[in-house]
């Protein structure tokens, strides 16, 4: 989470040290949650096959303000923006006339952007050992299992017509049926 704000009676040195710590916290989240997305997007053209699927792990939390988690919210929101932008550059994205024109320009330099679909998967909480350690009293039934997310992505890989438009954000929550699974809901396209 975010460092504690300075106390009203804090000295200049404490305020400066806190500001540096705050900035470092944001930078660490960007390094962890955004930089790998940007790097993978950069090389996707070289390694993506026809009808490729580029998946970014976003977060439901970043759709709203994230008090106490500014770095996390900023980094995930920036990843969502990257999904929208790469989606607008592809031949499978939505957008106004200006976005479509700019997308066509980008596709002149990129072999697979015409057929690539970029999506953001936005879970609220993934049921992982690390998340259970971080929240030992959490409501694990309300957390999405990684295998359920993987199965949903697998369907998009195997059946491209099921994919939403490129640049879409998809909220993922535990399914309510007997077999559980995950429910994928389009948040924004």
N, C-alpha and C positions, 0 to 999 in steps of 0.2 A: 504494500500500500504506500500511500504518500507519507513523507516525513511530517512530523508535527510542525505546525506553523510557529514562528517565533512568538515568544511571550511579549506583552506590551513593554516590559522593562528590559528587554534583551539589549545587549550591547551590540555595536556595529560588527564586531568580529563574529559573534554568534549568528547575527542575521546573514552575514556574508557566507559563513560556513553552511547555514541552512539552505540558502539559495543554491549553493553549489551541489549540496546533497539532493535537493529537489530536482535540479537540472539533470544530475547523473541518473536519478531514478527514471526520469522520462527517457533519457537516452538509452538506458539499458532495456527498457520495454520496446523501444523502436528497434534496437539491435536484435532483439529476440523475436518480435512479432511482425515487423515490417520488412526489414532488410532481406530475410530469406525469400519473402514473397516477390520482392522487386528483382532479386537475382534470378529466381526461377522463371519469372516472366521474361526476363531478358534473354535467357537461353532457350525458352520454350520453342521459339521459331526453329531453332536448329535441330531440336530433338523430338518435336511433336510430329505425330503422324497425321495423315488425313483424317478428318472428323475427330481430332483430338479433343480431350477434355482437360482443362486446366482448373484445378480445384484449390481454393484458398480457404483456410480455416479462419473464420471471423469469430464474432461473439455477439450474442443477443444484447449483452450489457452495453456494447458500444453504439447501439441504436439510440441510446438515451444518455443524459449526463451521468458521469461516473465519479461522484464525489468520493474522495478517499482513494481513488484509483485513477488519477488523471493520466499517468503514463500509460497504463493499460488501455484506457479508453481512447486516448490519442492514437496509439499504435494500431489498435484494431480498427478504429474508424478510418485511418489512413489505408489500411489493407482493404477495407470495403471500397474506398475511393479508387484504389488500384483495380479492383474487380470491375467496377463500373467503367473505368477508362479503357482497360484492355477489352472489355466487352463491346464498347462503342467502336473500337478499332477493328473488330472482327466483322465478318460478313453476316454474322448471326445475331447481331445486337440490334437494339431498338434505339431510336433517337430522332431528333429533329433533322431537318434538311442539312443544317450546318455540320452537325455531328456525323451524319452519314457521309458527307463530302470529305471531311477530315479523315474519317475511317478509310475511305477509298484511297486517299493519298498514302496513308500508313501501309495499307496492304500491298502497294506497289513494291515495297521493299521487304515484304515478308511472305514467304511461300504458303504458310499454313493458316494465316489469319482469316482467309476466306471461309474456311470450314471449321475452325477451332471454336469451341464454346468455353467461356470462362464463367465460373460460378463461385459464389462464396457460401460456405456452409456455416451457419451460425447456431451452435449449440448454446444452451444456457450454462449447463455444467456437464462435463464429461466424467463418467464414472471410472476414474483411474486411481491406482494406488497413491500417487502423489496428491491428488485432490482429496482423497479420503484422509491422508495424513494431515493435510492442511485444514480439513474440516471434519474432525472425528465424530461430531454429533450431527452431521448433515443428514438430510432426508434423501438417502440413496435411491429410493424408489422414484424420485423426481429427477434423477440424473440419467443422462443418455449413455448407453453402453457403446464403447468404440466399435464393436462388431456390428451394431445396428446402423451406425453411421456408414460404416464400410459397405454394408449390404445395399444401402440406398445409393451410394456412389457407384457401386457395381452395376446397378440397374441402368444408371445413366451411361455407363461405358458400353454395356451390352446392347442397349436399345436407345440409340441417339435421338429418335423421335420423341422420347419421353422427357428430354432435357428442356428446361425453361430457356428463354432467350439468353444469349450471351450477355454477361454483365449483371445477371440476377443475383439477389441475396436470398438465401433459403434458410428459414428458421427450422431447427431440428429439436424435437422434444420426444420424450418417451411415448411410445404408442399406448393406446388404451385397450387394445384388443387382448384376446386370450394369450396369444403368442408374444405379446409385448411389441418388440420391434421399435421402430422410430417413425414418427410422423414428420414429414417434410412439408413445410408450408411456405409458399412464395411470399416474401416480405416486400421486395422491390425489384422491378425489372426495368 
